[in-house]
Amino acid sequence: MQKSSNYPMYFWLVTIALVIAKVIFTLRPEIDLFTEEAQYWLWSENMAWHYYSKPPLVAALNYLSTAVFGNTELAVRLNAILCGAGISWVAFLFGRHLYSPKVGFWSAMILQAMPMWWLASTFHMTDSALSFFWIAAVYFAFLGIQERRLNFWIVAGLATAFGLMAKMVMILIFPFLLIFLVYSKQWKGQERNLLIYFLISLIGFAPMLIWNWQNDFDTFKHLAALGGGGGRESSVFDAGKAFRQFLEYIAGQLAMVSVFLLPLFIGFLVRSRFNTNKKSIYLLLAPVMSWAGFAFLSFFTSIEVNWPVFAYSTLAIPLAAWVCSQDLAWQKVKNWGIGLSIGLPLLFMLPDFTYIKSIKPIKKAEKSAFRRMAGYDPLAKRLHSLQDSLDIRDAFIFSETYHMASELSFYLPEHPQTYMLNMGARKSQFDLWPGLEQFVGQDKVGIFVSWNFDSPGEFSRFEELIYEEELPVTFRDEPLRTAKIQVWRKLKHFNPYLPDRY
């Protein structure tokens, strides 16, 4: 009798190799935290029940990881790397449970080939934990439906609660489960289990409700604005703009599942009989709901490419089940699609061992890809050197964007609280924290840093400009951009832009 393949071992060999690659990427000296990562790290330095735009889990995870490993890039990114491995492992378990170990393995490989997985598993964003708890909740809810056992529903409820504390879009799991239970006629006899699941899930709403009750429900206003409501824009519907936004949405979502896997998706849609299979319906329903819901919204507002993708992880399972049953030609399409989809990110993420990235077009593409996560560490080092040479003590650092302010807080020695001077941006968490108003009239030094402006302008006026310079930063010895640094003394007037956009 032929021994079956050890698919769990194969899974972990690939997954651990990708984990090592991401650690190497994070340790590259020219790579800094992504600006959103830096913002969420700064939240962890100011722990709260909730934050202006997001629930608290991303900050809580950063708080725990940096408490153990220190305030380093790896301590922050470790959260995403572990979530990525967890997402893949649940996909493997789900595929193995529904079909076979082989399908489980290829489900994980297809998922790990998708750019959406690379983003969630490399950069610690809210989508990292959301995507993990989403697929975990979907998996255990399926076991609860199938086995009619309360313990599975309890785990699904806990996963849903944590998902809600990662990002509020987790709420889509409720209509998804309801629609499937009605469709599959498996509602009866599960009422008690479902009620307990729902009650446990409600725990995830608690931080949001507490914080928003205390803060004029700012998060709800923010979400309404992102959805196209509550803004000052013209109420006249612009069909041309709406159609362009929809096309941009389509293109972005195709990119998130990898153009190299599109032949597999097309073959699956055309040749499989997934519509007659309840297992496949369960796996496909949530991705379709998420995609369709945000597709509808794209006619009214611009949709960020990452918003719908948290629900796409189960797409890989029916796709793997179908392709594993096909002939050798389709196996080659699968292998090439996965190989290219994993190989290209590795090319950009790993150091230039082979000097391929020294080729000018590739080097230019790499610089463009990592533009928003480079230059902050050397900029912070220059600020520290300036304070020392100018004999400045206890200066406050500020910028016109939360991106710059958050990055400098992370990379400056002792991680001081930094400040954002609102010069026309929409509301953010910085607008809720104490700002520059606390320094008005004090004989203190303020250091303004910006990629975009030459001075703080009319929004804050100081008594004296002590020093200024322009600091060019590079990426792998190539010019990247130039930062303006101004050292001011004694803030006399503070007149920030008061945002009315959420």
Beta strands, then each sheet from edge to edge (+ up, - down):
strand 1: 396-399
strand 2: 419-420
strand 3: 445-450
strand 4: 460-475
strand 5: 478-494
sheet 1: 2+ 1+ 3+ 5- 4+
end
